[in-house]
Amino acid sequence: MNTPKLIDIKALSQILSVKASTLYQWVELGKIPHYKLNEGKGAVRFNIEEINDWLSACKIDPIRYNTIAGRKPRKGGVK
């Protein structure tokens, strides 16, 4: 069994260009896959492979999104 490559909030914050406080919010809301090493206020770690899978699942096709949601492109935007 391969041991997963775990990274901390600071490293993931740099990789995603997202504030650490935003990542903490996502963790509390269950929006991002993570591990808590101790109960309660334990250290939070992320498996980089799971994060890559999560990012792939977050991808939105702009044309499909606009069509399905019935949204009109913004003025001056891509038509």
Buried (B, 14 or more C-beta within 10 A) or exposed (E): EEEEEBBEBEEBBEBBEBEEEEBEEBBEEEEBBBBEEEEEEEEBBBBBEBBEEBEEEEEEEEEEEBEEEEEEEEEEEEE
